[in-house]
Amino acid sequence: MDYKNILYSAENGIATITINRPKALNALNTETVSELRDLVGKIAADSEIKVVVITGSGSKSFVAGADIVEMSTKNAVEGRAFGKIGQDTFTEIENMPQPVIAAINGFALGGGCELSCACDIRYASENAKFGQPEVGLGITPGFGGTQRLPRVVGRGYGKELIFTAGMIDAQEAYRIGLVNKVVPQEELMDTVYALAKKIAKNAPIAVQLSKAAINRGINCDVITGIAYEDEVFGLCFATEDQKEGMGAFVEKRKATFTGK
Ligand code: CO8
């Protein structure tokens, strides 16, 4: 898969997407968002991929937001169209069957912070910085930030970040629950891959159904969510991996899952 602004690799069921526009601190222009969307669709359909990692190239920035230079000349129709392609792409990421981990290696601003919030789990390097600078540019967050950020950190911190257009460091992001872990920059990818491997060795269908149940439940009332859990839980008993997982426990051996 050949893209201009994105690098892709996959090894042992773990896919890595690297946003690669280092000269613009990996800012997302239309071309990059379109490439990202295309790649996400392909990975979502690839049953060999168990876990997805998203990061930025270089040691300074994850994604420094949507491309301000490109946006600066857009009219209302064009601006909205750009917002829509970002929103749709990030929603596709959120709903990928596989768990998605954001490896945040520097600035995660605007669309970068929004991209990280569309991922399931966020790990950051010590130099990472987070923020939603949009209101300082005369716009609102437009790639899902008004919706996902408050769901991740709560509406108080979400509103503070959005209203102030300020930046917080990785430790503060950890304190408010925006990231699960902070590690030195040189340890970030190893730590993320260790997490990815831990997830990848579990029964893939059960992991994917768990993700779907959590995502669906978070957007509805508990009773509806529990009804959905009931469905997916029952479904697991139709898989070979349920027989293997429980059989291995009973036989006191390690389970080998096939994703069937
Ligand atoms: N867009 C375009 N180019 C960028 C961006 C960006 N978001 N961020 C950095 N760059 C470019 C700079 O212009 C610069 O390019 P050049 O070398 O050609 O001048 C290069 O990257 C390096 O940047 P700096 O020299 O500024 O590096 P510093 O270390 O001095 O500063 C910062 C780093 C603090 C990250 C600074 O670059 C900055 O503030 N960047 C902008 C961050 C920002 O405001 N992001 C939010 C953008 S808005 C957004 O994401 C909205 C999403 C929803 C859109 C919905 C559309 C309708």
Boltz pocket constraint, residues with backbone or C-beta under 6 A from the ligand:
constraints:
  - pocket:
      binder: B
      contacts: [[A, 22], [A, 23], [A, 24], [A, 25], [A, 27], [A, 64], [A, 65], [A, 66], [A, 67], [A, 68], [A, 69], [A, 70], [A, 71], [A, 79], [A, 80], [A, 82], [A, 83], [A, 86], [A, 107], [A, 109], [A, 110], [A, 111], [A, 112], [A, 133], [A, 134], [A, 137], [A, 140], [A, 141], [A, 142], [A, 143]]
      max_distance: 6.0
